Amino acid sequence: MQELNSKLHSEIQRISSKFLETIKNKELQVISHFDTDGISSAAIMVNCLRKLDQKFTLKIVKSLSKEIIDSLPKNKITLFLDLASSSTEHIKQANLKEVFILDHHEIDLEIPENIEIINPELNDKEKISASGIVYLFCKQINETNKEFAKLAILGMVGDGLEKEIDKLNHGILEDSDVLRKKGLILYPSTRPLNRTLEFCSEPFIPGVTGNSEGVFEILREANIKPEEGKYKNLIDLTNEEIDRLTTAIMLRNPKIKNKKLVGEILLIKLFGKLEDVREISAKINACSRFGESAIALRFCLESPLAKKRAESIHAKYRQLLLTGLKEIENSEKIQGEKFLIINAKEKIKDTMIGTLMSILSYSSLYSEETIIVGLAKNSEKIKVSARNVGRKGRNIREILEKVVTPLGGEVGGHEFAAGCTIMQEKEKDFLEALKRNLELQVIKI
């Protein structure tokens, strides 16, 4: 287990103590991001505040715009989760009096005096999810909040940190009672194999993903047969069956390496049953992308009604993902050395473009360090999502900032997974500037 950075730990101790003093007999408003990490963060905090018998309101947002910040009541204590690190100037201008931020995104250099912030970017850029920070914060407030460690693990996986979880878990893994099992890291691992393969998008398997006939063909090749008319769950395969199926997948996509297919599956208990953390994350993500963040949150809080609704939304979402992957094939593309820009326009929902870019970045169809950028329109704006294949290479957030700042858009995210929004009338200018900057970056390298 890695020890928690001493400076980060001392900041958690200091700020959690100040937070408890500040919220006494005052109204608290909590604002959190709508992805899995943000929803997990919100669920941990909701549970913590309930134990404190603290009155609060909660708002889940897709992004933190200046308009949202300006609309917040000034007389309440404000707590931001999994966002706001790059919005401190807007917060200052909005005259929010007492503000706390628990986040892990890249951060503004100047922090106003009225803002208390816990962010690993201020502590040697230590890698940890927002839900991990929120968990450690809430555990500092009350040791009994250890029972919510599984939600922090969920947020870590949702933020793509599962392969580094041993390096950054800070004891959270030990607190969580998560079950770890070696196997094929397709998901969901707790569902029949044929269904898992048909909806598998990470990695994308050519001729199999979204193709039921292709699924049965690859299973025949791997000599895996149904038993009493039903295929085993992925997690129940023998080592020999895993080896045969791994070989069959690699034959369809030679760029996929064995080490990317076989690894540890993380299982946590939710609703009294062991579930694949990646599938839970996918359900939360689906709810939020469908505008049902409240369902996602209640799902994390283990509401049976929310579980049923989340599963229904997830089923629809998986179908839309497969449709989206096919639409990408027919979308306008600008391709160059180590970059690909996909302009999906109205063909793909703006709330899904980020997930689709992540799928492509994990697909092994592109070489490491390739930057993949997707654009999708909504009613007034264009949502842009960018990913680095292999989470390596140029800082895509910095590139987007150079392009977007002159155009008046908003940028957020990380070094290898970032996004922005621009007005539709800026589309041509944005594409030209983005292509120019990506080509310049290649020349510099």
N, C-alpha and C positions, 0 to 999 in steps of 0.2 A: 504493500500500500504506500502511495506517495504521501508524504506529509504536506499539510496545507501550508502554503507560503505564509511565513510569519507576519508579514506586513498585511496581507489580505486577511488573515485571521484576526489580527488586532483591529483592523477596520470593521470587520463584521461585529466584533465585540463592542466597539465604541458606538457604531451607528445603530445597532439593534437596541442598545441601552437608551440612546437619545430618542429613537423612534417610540419606544414605550412611554417615555416621559412626555413626548410631544403630543401623542394621540389621546392622552387622558382627558376625558370629558369634552372631546372635540370630534367633529365629523371628519371622516376619512373617505377619500375617493381613490379607488384603485383602477389604473388603466393598464391593460396588458395586451400583448400581441396575439394575433389569431392563429399562429401556427402551433404545432405540437409542443414546442418548447414554451411558448407563451401561455398556452392553455394549461399545461402541466404546472407552470409557475403559479398561475392564478389559482389552480386547485389546491396546491400546497398552502398558499397564503390564505385562501378562504377557510380551510380547515384550522389554520393557526389562529385567525381572527375570531372564529367561532369559539374556540377554547378561551380566548381572552374576553368573550362577551362584548366585543367591540362592534359598534354600529359602523357600517360602511356601505358604499355603493361600488359596483363593479362595471366597468365598460371594457369590452373587447373590441379592438380596432385592427383593421387590415394594415394600416400605416398611420404614422403620427404626423399629420400635416399641421401647418401653422393655424389653419382654420379650427381644427379640433382643439389645439392647445388654447387658442383664444376663447373658445366656447366654454372652457372649464370654469366652474365657480371659483372665485378668488378667496372665499372665506373658509375653504376646507383644506385640510392637510392632503397633499397629493402624493400618491405612491405609484411610480411607473415600474412595470415589470417587462423585461425583455425588449425594451425600446427606450428612446429619449436621450441616449448618450450623445447623439449628434444633433440634438434639438435644444441644447441648453440656452442658446441665444434667444430662440423663440419663447422659451419658458420665462426668461428674464424679461423680455418685452411684454409678455402677457401679464406681468405683475403677480404671478403665483407666489404666495408668501413663503410657505414652508413645503419643500419638495424633497422626496427621497426617490432615488433611482437604483434599482437592482438590475443590472444588465451585463452583457458581455460583448456588445458590438463596438466597432471603432468609435472613438470618442473625440469630442471637441477639446481643443487644447486648454481653453479657459473655462473654468467651472465657477459660476457665480456663487457668492457667499451663502445665499439662501438655499443652495442645493447640496444635499448629502448624497454621495454616489458610491456604490460598491461596484467595481468593474475590474476584472482581471487585466484589462488593457493598461490599467494604472500600476499593475504589479507584475512586471516582466512579461507581459502578454501571456500570462498563464492560461492554458486551455481548460475551460470549463463552461458548461452551458448555463443559461440564465436560470433554469430550474435547479441546477446544482447550487448556484449562489443563493437562490431563494430558500432552498432546503436548509443550507448551512445557517442562514440568517434565522429561519424559524426554529431550528434546533437549538440555536443559541438562546432564543427567547424561552423555549420550553423543551427540555430533553425528551418529553413524551412525543414530540413531533417526529421522532425517529420512525414512527409507523408510516410516515408518508415518503420515506426514502425511495420506494418503488416508483413514485411519480417523478422523482428527479431522474431516475434511470430512464424512464419513458421519455423525458425531455431530452436527455443526452442522445438517445438513439434517434429521436425525431430530428435532431440537429446534425446527424451524420457522424457522431463521435464514437460509435460503438467499437470501432476497431482500435481506438486509443483509450478505451475505458479503463484499462488497468493503470495507465499512466496518469489519469486525471481524476480518478474517482474520489480521492480524498476521504476514504472511509465510507462513502455513500453506498458503494457496492456491498460492503459488509453489513451495513445497516439494513439493506433492502430485502434480504433473504431471497434474492433472485436465484433461480436455478439456471445453471450454465451447462449446455450439452453440445458436444461436437457433432457437426453434421453439415449437410448442404445448406448454405446460407441463402436459400430462396425463401420466400415467405408467401403465405402463412405456413409454418411448419406443422401446425396442429390441425390441418385440414387434409382431405384426400389428395393424393399426389397429382391426379389428373387435373383437378381444379386449380391447384397451386401452379402447375406448369402453364395452363391456359392463360392465367392472369398475371404471370410473372413479367414484371417490367424492369426489375433490378436484379440481375442483368436482363436485358432484352435478348430473347433467343429467336433468331430468324427462323421463320417457318413453323414456330411453335407458339410463341406469344400471340394470343388472340386467334389461334387456329386449332380447333378441337381435333381435326383429322391429323394435323402435325403432332399433336400431343400423343395420340395413340401410336403413331408411327415411331416416335422417339422411345416410347415405353417398350414397344416390341423390340427395337434395336437393343435396348438395355436389358432385355429379357426379364422385365418386371410385369407380372401378371396380376390381375385382380383376384381376390380371394372371396368366394361367395358373392361374386358380382360387384365387389367394391375394392378399390385400391387402398393400400395402406396410407396412413398419414405420413408425410415426409419425415417427420421426426422418428418414426418407427422403422425406417429402413435399416437393413443390416449394413455392415461396413462394405461387404462385397457388392451389395446393390448400389450403395453410394458411389463406389468406384466405377461401376458400369455406367451409371447415369451421368456421372461427371465426364467420362470419356465421350459419351454421346452428345452432350452439350458442347464440349470443346470442338468436336468435329464440325458442328454447325457454325461455330464462331471461334476460329482459331486464335483470335486475339485474346480471348478469355483465358486467363491462367488458372491453374489448379488452386493456387493459394487464394484466388478471388472467389472461388466457388465453395471451398470447404473451410469452415471456421466454427466459431462458437455461436450457438443459438441461445438467446437470453429469454427466459420465461419468468413472468411474474404472475402472482395470484390476483385475479380481478373477478368480482362476482363469484368468489369461492372456487374458481377454476383456473388452472394454469393456462396462460395465453402467451403467444408469441408477441414480444414487445413491439416488433416491427409492424405486426398487423394492427395492434391497438393504435400505434402511431398513425398508420394509414387511415384508420377510421376517424380519428380526431381531425386529421388533415382534410379528409373528405367533407366532414360536417362544416368546417370553417370555410372551405372553398365554395360550398353551397349556401353560404350565408347563415349557417346554423351553429354559430359559435356557442350559443347557450346550451344546445344539445351536447356539444363536445365537452363542455365544462361539466355538465351534470353526469355525463358518461364517466368522466374521471372521478366524480364523487360517488360513483357506483349506484346511480338511479336505474332500477330495472326498466322503467318506461323509456329512459334515454337510451339504454342499451339497444332496445328493439328498434328505435328510430334511427340510431347511428348505423346499425347493420343494414337497414334499408337504404340509407343514403350512400353507404359505402358500395353497395352492389351497383347502384346507378353510376357512381363515380368511376368505378373500375371500367365499366363499359365506355364511358366518355373518354377515359385515358386511352383505351385501345383505338377509339375513333380518332382521337387527337394525334396519336402516333402515325396513323394513316394519312391524316390531313397534312402533317408536316412534310410528307413525301411530295405533296403537290404545291407546297407553299413557295413563295419567292425566296431565293437564297443568294447571299453574297459570300463567296468563299475565297479565302486567301491563305497565305502561309500561317499555320497555327491558329486560324480563326474561322468561324462559320456564323453568319448572321441569318436568322430565319425570320422572315416577316409573315406571320400567320394572319395578320389583319383581323377580320371578323370571324375567321374560320374556327378559332379556338377561344374559349372563354378566358378573359384576362386573369381570372383567379386560378386557372390551371396551367398557365404558361410556365410558371416556376417549377412545378412538379415535372412537367414534360422535359424541361431543360435538365433537371436533375437526372431523370431517367436516361437521357442521351449521354450525359456526362459519365454515367456508370455503365454504359452499354458495351464498352470496349470496341465500338465502331470507329472511334477516333483516338488518335495517339495522345499520350499524356502531354499536358501543358496546353492542349488546344483550348481556346476560349470559344464557348458556344453561347450565342446571344439570341434570345427569342423576343419577338414583339407581338402583342395582341391588343386589339382595341376594345374599349368599353364605350359608354355613351359619349364621353367628352375627351377622354385621355387615352394614352397608349401606355400599357404596362410593359416594362422591359425587364427581363430576367436573364442573368448571365452566370455561367458556371465555368470553372476550370476543370478539365478532365484530369483525374488523378489528384485533384486538390493541390496542384503544383503549378509553378510558372509565374506569370506576371500578375500583379495586383489589379484585379478587375474592378474593384471598387474605385481605386485611384483613377483608372482610365475613364470610368463612367463619370466621375466628378469633373474631370477635365472637359469632357464633352457636354455634360448637362448644365453645369454652372452658368455658362454664357447664355443658355437657352431658357433658364428659369425653372428647371425641373427639380425634383427631389430625389436624393440618392440615399440608400441605406444598405446594410448588410456587412459582409466580411470580405477578407482578402480574396477568397476563391469562390464566394457565392454572394452575389450582390444584385441589386435591382434599382430601378428608378421609374418615375412616371414623368411623362412629357405631354404637352398639349398636342392634339392631333395635327394642328397646322404646322407643328415643328418637325413632323416626321421626316421630310426630305432633308432638312438641315441636320437633323440628328444622325441619320444614316450616313450622310457624307462625312460628317465630323468623326463618327465612330470608326468608319472604315479607314479614314486618314490616320487616326490615332493608333489603331491596331497595326497598321502597316509601319508607322513610325517606330512603334515599340519593337517590332521584329528587326528593323534596321539597327536599332540601338543595341539589341542583343548580339 
